Amino acid sequence: MKYISTGDFNPEAVEIPLGSFINGELIQGAGDELDIFRPSDGKLAGTVRQANAADVERAVSGAKQALEVSNWARLAPRARGEIMRNWARLLDENAEYLSRLEALSSSRPIKECRDRDIPASADMIRYYGEWTDKMTGDTFASANAIFNTTIREPYGIVGAISPWNVPILLATVKFAPALAAGNAVVLKPSEMTPFSAIAFARLAVEAGLPAGLFNVLVGTGEVTGHPLVIHRDISFVAFTGSTKTGQRIMTDCALSGPKPVSLELGGKSPQIVFDDVSDLDRVANAITAGMTRNSGQLCFCGSRLVVQNGVADRLLEMVLSKLHTIRSGPTWSETTGMPPIISDLQRRRILGILSQSDAAVRNTLTGGNSYDLHGGKYFEPTIVMDVPTSDALFSEEVFGPVLAVQRFDDFDEGLRLADHPDYGLTASVHTSSIDRAMAAARRIEAGTVWINNFGRTADVSSPFGGFKRSGFGKEFGREGYEKYLKTKAIWFQGVETVQ
């Protein structure tokens, strides 16, 4: 499985695991056939049979039995941690192969897979392996004959559903803490990008994780995801994806449980730029990266620029200049800066939102068009000026390289424009004033606020999650581990004796 890094790679030469991974075996599901395509050139990557409700039952039953037979939840915490560390080591050793597999069917360029996604995923597994013996309970003041304490226990079987835009990283942030905490996991990755998750699961078994504790089911939301969410033995559901789908999953969890759910949903993230910034070139880099990274197909895409009038024209000139230097291309090319749009359906969605926008019709500064390149679907970096809060480009999450610009005069106006009625995932504030930065960070309703920066680093210790319709429940960090544990209160009643 190990590959030697050679820069660009040939997608035809990559070994692809086709099927679902259940109880330690790669199998074909019992559902209809599903074609999986390469977005970079539109060619077929492979065909699998979907995992249907019967396969969900098999995976969940296998996970339940694996928990019982392996004693995973009651295993010494450091023993669980050692298996997690072994797993991370195998991922490091196979990083080149896993990077190619990740790039093949996704919109993730090989350079980002190799430099960021796979190393960060391995580091996350290692990180959560270290959390296994760090959780403690509490003791409470009570009567002399009573001892009252709490312990933390895993939920049992976690149903995880992850998206296509950063496939393995956003899957790992669910299964790594859940497994480290003593749960079993049944994962449904996006049906468009399942390959890397299957490869990770196979390496987990090789590392010593008991077979059946981590199963991966390939299929659509209706065929595979829905039966997983409502299964009676799924005790916790973790989802990343659209707000609309998250609402349905939350409803299903209420009706089939109720059972707890964590939701990491959409965003419409502003980058707020004040006219006192000391390095406009650095800000221009942040704006450019915010709208073009992964071709805008990120939940925290910096899709709104809220800029003070004093620097607006100069900043936009610099951003335009930088956009002209970015090269579009396939994910298997080292020089690709803007990868393909994941599918024709997503391309048409971007065009549809632009067609609904009055501002896009009147005030498109650059871009606005899609194009084909070697069979893949690509989209021009697009900047639309003076977007009102009533416009579709303000209200809708585009999930493409489209930047909506709003200009302001004073601090309060800028913060009012930055606020969004629905979304509150992330925001960036660019200023040289620490007072202004802190005041803005406190007023912005978002789960993460970056100051003079944009985007997460490869560090996994800081929590991530949104406010409002961007969801609830945190990923990453301590909070991303704690949510997979439930608290039990224990009361010891002593028998008082008189000497």
C-alpha positions in Angstrom: 0.0 0.0 0.0 2.9 2.4 0.6 3.7 4.8 -2.2 6.8 7.0 -2.8 6.0 10.7 -3.2 6.7 11.8 -6.7 4.7 15.0 -7.0 2.0 14.6 -9.7 0.4 11.2 -9.8 -1.5 9.1 -12.3 -5.1 8.5 -11.1 -5.3 5.3 -13.1 -2.5 3.7 -11.0 -4.1 4.1 -7.6 -5.5 1.0 -5.9 -9.1 1.8 -5.0 -11.0 -0.1 -2.2 -14.5 -0.6 -3.7 -17.3 -1.5 -1.3 -18.3 -1.1 2.3 -16.1 -2.2 5.3 -18.1 -4.2 7.7 -16.7 -6.4 10.6 -13.2 -6.2 9.2 -14.1 -7.2 5.6 -14.5 -5.2 2.4 -17.9 -6.3 1.0 -20.4 -5.2 -1.6 -23.7 -3.9 -0.2 -27.1 -5.3 -1.0 -28.5 -2.1 -2.5 -28.4 -0.7 -6.1 -25.3 0.1 -7.9 -23.6 3.5 -7.3 -21.1 5.0 -9.7 -18.4 7.2 -8.2 -16.7 9.7 -10.4 -13.5 11.7 -10.4 -14.5 15.4 -10.4 -11.2 16.4 -12.0 -11.9 14.8 -15.3 -15.5 13.4 -14.9 -14.3 9.8 -15.5 -15.6 6.8 -13.5 -13.5 6.0 -10.5 -15.5 2.8 -9.7 -18.9 1.3 -9.1 -20.1 -0.2 -5.8 -23.3 -1.7 -4.5 -24.8 0.6 -1.9 -25.2 -0.5 1.7 -29.0 -0.6 2.4 -31.0 -1.1 5.5 -30.0 -4.8 5.8 -26.3 -3.8 5.6 -26.9 -1.1 8.2 -28.4 -3.8 10.5 -25.4 -6.0 9.8 -22.9 -3.2 10.6 -24.6 -2.1 13.8 -25.1 -5.6 15.0 -21.4 -6.3 14.3 -20.4 -3.2 16.2 -22.6 -4.2 19.1 -21.1 -7.7 19.3 -17.5 -6.3 18.9 -18.1 -4.0 21.9 -19.2 -6.9 24.0 -16.5 -9.4 22.9 -13.6 -7.0 22.8 -14.5 -5.3 26.1 -13.4 -2.1 24.3 -15.2 0.3 26.6 -13.8 -1.4 29.7 -10.3 -1.8 28.4 -7.6 0.0 30.3 -7.6 3.5 28.8 -3.9 3.5 28.0 -4.4 0.2 26.1 -7.0 1.9 23.9 -4.6 4.8 23.5 -1.8 2.5 22.4 -3.9 1.1 19.6 -4.8 4.6 18.5 -1.1 5.5 18.4 -0.3 2.4 16.4 -3.0 3.4 13.9 -1.6 6.9 13.5 1.8 5.4 12.9 0.4 3.2 10.0 -1.3 6.3 8.6 2.0 8.1 8.6 3.7 5.2 6.8 1.0 5.1 4.1 0.5 8.8 3.8 1.4 9.1 0.1 -1.1 6.4 -0.9 -3.8 7.8 1.4 -3.2 11.3 -0.1 -3.6 10.1 -3.6 -6.7 8.1 -2.7 -8.2 11.2 -1.0 -7.4 13.5 -4.0 -8.7 11.0 -6.5 -12.5 11.3 -6.0 -12.6 14.6 -4.1 -11.9 18.3 -4.8 -8.8 18.2 -2.5 -5.5 18.9 -4.4 -2.8 16.4 -3.8 -0.5 18.9 -2.2 -3.1 19.8 0.4 -3.9 16.1 1.0 -0.2 15.4 1.5 0.8 18.5 3.5 -2.4 18.9 5.6 -5.3 16.5 5.4 -3.6 13.1 6.0 -1.0 14.3 8.5 -3.7 16.2 10.4 -5.9 13.2 10.5 -3.1 11.0 11.8 -2.3 13.6 14.4 -5.9 13.7 15.4 -6.0 10.0 16.0 -2.8 10.3 18.0 -4.2 13.3 20.0 -7.4 11.5 21.0 -5.4 8.4 21.9 -3.8 10.6 24.5 -7.2 11.7 25.9 -8.2 8.1 26.9 -6.9 8.4 30.5 -7.4 12.2 31.0 -11.1 12.4 31.8 -12.0 12.6 35.5 -15.2 12.5 37.5 -16.3 14.8 40.4 -17.1 14.2 44.1 -19.7 16.2 45.9 -20.2 17.3 49.5 -22.8 15.0 51.2 -23.8 13.6 54.5 -21.3 11.6 56.5 -22.7 8.2 55.5 -22.9 9.1 51.8 -20.2 9.2 49.1 -21.4 10.9 45.9 -19.3 10.8 42.7 -19.6 10.8 38.9 -18.0 8.7 36.2 -17.9 9.1 32.4 -19.1 6.3 30.2 -19.2 5.9 26.3 -22.6 6.0 24.7 -22.2 2.7 22.9 -22.5 2.9 19.1 -22.0 6.2 17.3 -23.5 6.9 13.9 -21.3 9.3 12.0 -22.1 11.0 8.7 -19.4 13.1 7.0 -19.3 15.3 3.9 -17.5 15.4 0.6 -15.6 18.7 0.8 -12.7 17.7 3.1 -13.6 14.0 3.3 -11.1 12.2 5.6 -10.4 15.1 8.0 -14.1 15.7 8.6 -14.7 12.0 9.1 -11.7 11.5 11.4 -12.8 14.3 13.7 -15.8 12.1 14.4 -14.6 8.5 14.6 -11.2 9.3 16.3 -12.6 10.8 19.5 -15.6 8.5 19.5 -13.4 5.3 19.3 -10.9 6.7 21.8 -13.7 7.3 24.3 -14.7 3.6 24.2 -17.5 3.7 21.6 -18.0 1.7 18.4 -18.5 3.8 15.2 -20.6 3.2 12.0 -19.5 5.8 9.5 -21.3 6.9 6.4 -19.0 9.1 4.4 -20.3 11.0 1.4 -21.1 8.6 -1.4 -19.0 10.8 -3.7 -15.8 10.4 -1.6 -15.7 7.2 0.4 -12.4 5.7 -0.5 -10.0 7.2 2.1 -12.4 6.3 5.0 -12.3 2.7 3.9 -8.5 2.7 3.8 -8.4 4.2 7.2 -10.7 1.5 8.6 -8.6 -1.3 7.1 -5.5 0.2 8.7 -7.3 0.5 12.0 -7.8 -3.3 12.1 -4.1 -3.8 11.2 -3.2 -1.5 14.1 -5.1 -3.7 16.5 -8.6 -2.2 16.7 -11.0 -5.1 17.1 -12.8 -5.9 13.8 -16.4 -4.5 13.9 -15.7 -1.5 16.1 -15.3 0.7 13.1 -17.5 0.0 10.1 -17.8 2.2 7.0 -21.0 2.1 4.9 -21.1 3.5 1.3 -24.4 4.8 0.0 -26.6 7.8 -0.3 -28.5 9.6 2.5 -31.8 7.9 1.7 -30.5 4.4 1.2 -27.8 4.3 3.9 -27.9 7.4 6.0 -31.5 7.4 7.1 -31.6 3.8 8.2 -28.4 4.4 10.2 -29.7 7.5 12.0 -33.0 5.8 13.1 -31.5 2.5 14.1 -32.5 1.6 17.6 -29.0 0.7 18.7 -27.4 3.9 17.5 -27.0 6.0 20.7 -25.4 9.2 19.3 -25.4 10.8 15.9 -22.7 13.1 14.6 -23.3 14.9 11.4 -21.5 17.5 9.2 -23.3 18.9 6.2 -26.0 21.2 5.1 -28.4 22.9 7.5 -31.4 21.4 5.7 -30.1 17.9 6.1 -29.1 18.6 9.7 -32.6 19.6 10.5 -34.0 16.4 9.1 -31.4 14.3 11.1 -32.3 16.2 14.3 -35.9 15.4 13.7 -35.2 11.7 13.0 -33.1 11.5 16.2 -35.9 12.9 18.2 -38.5 10.5 16.7 -36.3 7.4 16.9 -34.9 8.0 20.3 -34.7 10.6 21.4 -31.0 10.4 21.1 -28.3 13.1 21.3 -26.9 14.6 18.1 -24.2 17.0 17.2 -24.5 19.1 14.0 -21.7 21.0 12.2 -23.7 22.8 9.5 -23.4 25.6 7.0 -21.8 29.0 7.2 -21.7 32.4 5.5 -18.5 33.7 7.0 -17.5 37.4 6.9 -14.0 38.8 6.7 -14.2 42.3 8.3 -11.4 44.7 7.3 -10.9 48.0 9.0 -9.0 50.8 7.5 -6.2 50.8 10.1 -4.7 47.5 8.9 -0.9 47.8 8.8 -0.3 45.2 6.0 -2.9 45.3 3.3 -1.0 42.6 1.2 -1.4 40.1 4.1 -5.1 40.9 4.3 -5.4 40.5 0.5 -3.8 37.0 0.8 -6.4 36.1 3.5 -9.3 37.3 1.4 -8.0 35.5 -1.7 -7.5 32.2 0.2 -10.8 32.6 1.9 -12.7 32.5 -1.3 -10.6 30.2 -3.4 -9.4 27.4 -1.0 -11.0 24.2 -2.2 -12.7 26.5 -4.8 -14.9 27.9 -2.0 -16.2 24.4 -1.1 -15.7 24.8 2.7 -18.2 25.4 5.5 -16.0 28.3 6.7 -15.4 29.8 3.3 -14.7 33.5 3.6 -17.6 34.2 1.3 -18.3 37.8 2.5 -15.9 40.7 2.5 -17.1 43.6 4.8 -14.6 46.3 4.2 -14.2 49.9 5.4 -14.3 52.4 2.6 -10.9 53.9 3.3 -9.2 50.7 2.0 -11.9 49.0 -0.1 -10.6 50.0 -3.6 -6.9 49.3 -2.9 -7.7 45.9 -1.3 -9.9 44.8 -4.1 -7.3 45.7 -6.7 -4.8 43.6 -4.8 -7.2 40.7 -4.5 -7.9 40.8 -8.3 -4.2 40.8 -9.0 -3.7 37.7 -6.8 -6.7 35.8 -8.3 -5.1 36.1 -11.8 -2.1 34.1 -10.5 -4.0 31.0 -9.3 -4.0 28.0 -11.5 -7.0 25.7 -11.9 -6.4 22.1 -12.6 -6.9 18.5 -11.6 -6.4 17.3 -8.0 -3.5 15.1 -9.0 -1.4 18.1 -10.1 1.0 19.6 -7.6 0.5 23.1 -9.2 -3.3 23.2 -8.8 -4.5 26.2 -6.8 -8.2 26.0 -7.6 -9.5 22.4 -7.9 -12.7 21.3 -9.7 -16.3 21.8 -8.4 -17.3 18.4 -6.9 -20.1 17.7 -9.4 -22.2 19.2 -12.2 -25.1 19.4 -9.7 -23.0 21.7 -7.5 -21.9 23.7 -10.4 -25.5 24.3 -11.4 -26.4 25.2 -7.9 -23.7 28.0 -7.8 -25.0 29.3 -11.1 -28.6 29.2 -9.8 -27.8 31.3 -6.8 -25.9 33.9 -9.0 -28.9 34.1 -11.3 -31.2 34.9 -8.3 -28.9 37.7 -7.2 -29.8 41.2 -8.4 -26.3 42.3 -7.3 -24.6 39.7 -9.5 -26.6 40.9 -12.5 -25.6 44.5 -11.9 -22.3 44.5 -10.0 -20.1 41.5 -10.9 -16.5 42.7 -10.7 -15.0 39.6 -12.1 -15.9 36.0 -12.9 -19.4 34.6 -12.8 -19.0 31.7 -15.2 -18.2 28.0 -15.1 -16.2 26.1 -17.6 -15.0 22.6 -18.5 -11.4 21.5 -18.3 -10.5 18.0 -19.4 -14.0 16.8 -18.5 -14.1 18.4 -15.0 -16.4 21.2 -13.9 -14.6 24.4 -12.8 -15.7 27.9 -11.7 -14.2 31.3 -12.1 -13.3 33.2 -9.0 -16.2 35.6 -8.7 -16.5 39.0 -6.9 -19.8 40.7 -6.6 -19.9 44.3 -5.3 -22.3 46.1 -3.0 -24.5 43.1 -2.1 -27.5 44.1 0.0 -28.7 42.0 2.9 -31.9 41.2 0.9 -29.9 39.6 -1.9 -29.5 35.8 -2.4 -25.7 36.2 -2.3 -26.0 37.5 1.3 -28.5 34.9 2.5 -27.4 31.7 0.7 -24.4 29.5 1.3 -23.0 29.3 -2.2 -20.2 26.7 -1.6 -18.2 28.0 -4.5 -15.5 30.6 -5.2 -17.9 33.6 -4.9 -17.2 36.7 -2.8 -20.0 39.1 -1.8 -18.6 42.5 -1.0 -20.2 45.1 1.4 -18.6 48.5 2.3 -19.0 50.5 5.5 -18.0 53.7 7.1 -17.8 53.1 10.9 -17.4 50.3 13.4 -21.1 49.8 14.3 -22.1 49.7 10.6 -19.4 47.2 9.9 -20.5 44.9 12.7 -24.2 45.2 11.6 -23.3 44.1 8.1 -21.1 41.3 9.3 -24.0 39.8 11.3 -26.1 37.1 9.6 -29.6 36.2 10.5 -29.1 32.5 10.0 -25.4 31.5 10.1 -22.8 31.9 12.8 -19.9 29.5 12.0 -16.8 31.6 11.7 -15.6 35.2 11.1 -12.3 37.0 10.6 -11.4 40.5 11.8 -8.5 42.5 10.3 -7.3 45.5 12.3 -4.2 46.9 14.0 -6.3 47.9 17.1 -6.4 45.3 19.9 -9.4 47.1 21.4 -11.3 47.1 18.1 -10.4 43.4 17.6 -11.6 42.3 21.0 -14.8 44.4 20.8 -15.6 42.9 17.4 -14.8 39.4 18.5 -17.2 39.7 21.4 -20.0 41.1 19.4 -19.8 38.7 16.4 -22.2 35.7 16.8 -19.9 33.0 15.5 -18.4 29.9 17.0 -14.9 30.9 15.9 -13.4 34.4 15.3 -10.0 34.7 13.8 -8.1 38.0 14.4 -5.8 39.1 11.5 -6.0 35.6 10.0 -8.3 33.3 8.1 -8.9 29.5 8.5 -7.9 26.8 10.9 -4.3 25.7 11.2 -3.4 22.0 11.3 -3.7 22.2 15.1 -6.5 19.9 16.5 -6.7 21.1 20.1 -9.0 24.1 19.6 -12.8 23.4 19.4 -14.8 24.2 16.3 -18.5 24.6 15.8 -21.2 27.1 15.0 -23.9 29.2 16.5 -27.5 29.7 15.2 -28.3 27.6 12.2 -24.6 26.7 11.8 -25.3 23.9 14.3 -24.3 22.9 17.8 -21.8 20.6 19.5 -18.1 21.0 19.0 -15.6 19.2 16.9 -11.8 19.0 17.7 -10.2 19.6 21.1 -11.4 18.4 24.5 -15.0 19.3 23.7 -14.9 17.0 20.6 -13.9 14.1 22.9 -16.3 14.9 25.9 -19.4 14.8 23.7 -19.0 11.1 23.1 -19.2 10.4 26.9 -22.2 10.5 29.2 -22.1 11.3 32.9 -23.3 8.8 35.5 -23.8 9.9 39.1 -23.1 7.2 41.8 -24.2 7.4 45.4 -22.7 5.1 48.0 -24.8 4.7 51.1 -22.7 3.7 54.1 -24.0 2.1 57.3 -23.3 4.1 60.4 -22.2 2.1 63.5 -22.0 3.3 67.1 -18.9 2.1 69.0 
